[in-house]
Amino acid sequence: LTETLPITRPAGTVGVFTMDYALPAVVRSGRYFFTYGYDGELRSLPVDVFGIDLQTEQLTVQSTSPNAAPRRDPNAPLPQGLLPGSPLTVTAILRLNQPVPAADLWAYALAPDGALLDLGASARQTRALPAGETSVALSGVLNTTQPGAHQIVLEVMDAASGNPLGGDATTVDVGAAAITGLSSDRG
């Protein structure tokens, strides 16, 4: 939002100057800052917005590969040695204070080096989220070339505006360390 007002008498300019900004229909609750510039100086005013409160509960990632070892505790990490290219299911319970008519749900992975890894088209959904608890499940394939801890991220955004509403992340172990060389100390 940019507005320029002509000042005809710089020494005696007094008055109320208003600017309006309409918030998107769906926005996350929180403290936002209205920043404006006046006479080369930036000023900020805090604005508390009461919008969507989204909590992600019971985020789990399970391998749907037939070679994966069974797990007794759904919160336990995936077995060491989960192979790259393994199919995964990301499940969570989303709790909202008010409904969202259309929300984009997206699960993706972050490799140990920080690279974003797409889990495929089935790891994205657009759906209505009612107020209260909603169970969600996304599936995908973890294609990675790096062994180690991978972060699986679930993001929830408003489909109309693209505004982030919340999400969560968990970590899974992929691959196994392998010895690439041995030497002996004969000293």
N, C-alpha and C positions, 0 to 999 in steps of 0.2 A: 504494500500500500504506500503510494508516494503522492504527496500533495504539496504544492508550492503555493504559498500565499504571498501576494505582493505587499511589501511594507512601504508605505508612502512617507511616513514620518518616523524614521528609526528611533529618534530620541523619545517619542511619546506614544509608542504603540502599546496599547493596553487592550485586553479583551479576552474572550473565551474562544478558542479555536477547537472545533470538534472534528474527530475522525471516527468513522465507524468501520468495524470489521466483523463480519458474521462468521462464527465458528462453523466448521463442517457439522453436518447432522450427527455423525458418529465420531466421537473423539474420546480418547482415553482420559480418565480422571488424572489430575495432577496440577502442579504449579507451573504455569506458563508465564512468559515475560513479554509484555508489550514494549517493544523498543522503538523509540522515535528519536529523530535528530532535530536539534534546534540550535541555530547560530553556530554550526560546526561542532556541536557537542552531542554525544549520544546519551540518552537517558533511558532507563528501563523501569517499568512498573510491574510488580508481580500481580498475576491474576490467577485465582484458584478456580479451576474448572471441575465441575461435578458431572462426569460423563460415564463412560463404561469402566467398570471395575472387573477385570478378568483375572482369575487365579487358575493356574495349571496345577492339578493334583495328580499323583500317581502316574507320572510319566515313566513308561517302561519301553525298552527296546528288546525285542526277542527275535532270534534267528528262526526263520521258517525252513532252513536247510535241513534235509533229512540226515546230514552228517553231523549236525550240532549235538553236543552232549546235552541231555536233559538237565533242567535246573529246577531245584525244589523251591527256591525263593525267587519270585519275579523281580526283586530289587537287586539280586546278585548280579555282578558283571557277567557279560557273555564269556563263554569258555575261551581260554587262551588258545590261539590258533584258529580263530574264526577266519575263514579264507576270504580273500578279496573276491568280489562277485557274489557274495552271499546275499540271498533275499532276506529282508528284515521287515518286521511289523512294528510300527511306532504307535503305542496306545496311550491315551491320557483321558483324564476327566477334567473338563473345563467348567468352571463355576463363574457365572455372570450375574451382575446385579440387574441388568435389563437386557431385553432381546436385541440381537443384531440381525437385521433382515437378510444380509448377505455377507458372509465372512469368507475370506480366503485363508485356508489352512495350508501350510507348506512345511514339509520336513526335508532337511538337507543335512549333510555331514561337513565337518571341518576336519581336514587332515592334520597330522601333527605339525606340518609346516605352515598351517593356516589357510591352505587352499580350500576353496568351497567346492564340494562334490555334490552334484545333483543326483538324487536317488531315483529319478525317472518320473514319468507323467503320473503314475499312480500314487506318488507322494505329494500330490496337490489335489485339493478339493475346494469347491465353493459350495457353501451350504448356509442355511439359516441356523442361527444359534438362539434358542429360547433362553429366557431368564432361568436361573437355577443351574442344575448339573446336566451336562451333556457328555456322553462318552464319544470319543473319536478314535478312529483307527486309520492309519495311513500305511501303505506298504511301498517298498521300493527295493532297489538293489544297490549295495554298497560296492561300487567299483573304485578300488584304490590300489596304488602301487606301493604304498608305504605301510610297514608294520608299525604298531604302537597304538597309543590312545587316540581315538577319534571321538570328536564331540558330535552327537546327534542333536540337532536343534529343531524345535517345533515353534513356528511363528504363526500368529493369528493377526490378520489385517482386515480392515473394512474394505470390501470389494469395490464399493463406489468411489471412495476417496484415496484408497491405498494407505490410510493412516494405520500405523501399528497399534494394536490393542493389547498385546502381551505375548507370552510364550514361555518356554523353558528349554533347558538343555540337560543332557546326561552324557556320560562317557562310556564307550565300549572299547575293548581291546581287540585289535585285528592283527592277525599274523603272529609269528613267533620269532624271537631273535635266533639267529643261526650263527654258528662259528664259521668265520670265513677264512681263518688262517691260524695255525698254531706254531709256536716256536718254543724251544726249551732253553732254560737258563742253566748252562752247565758250569756256572761260576760258583 
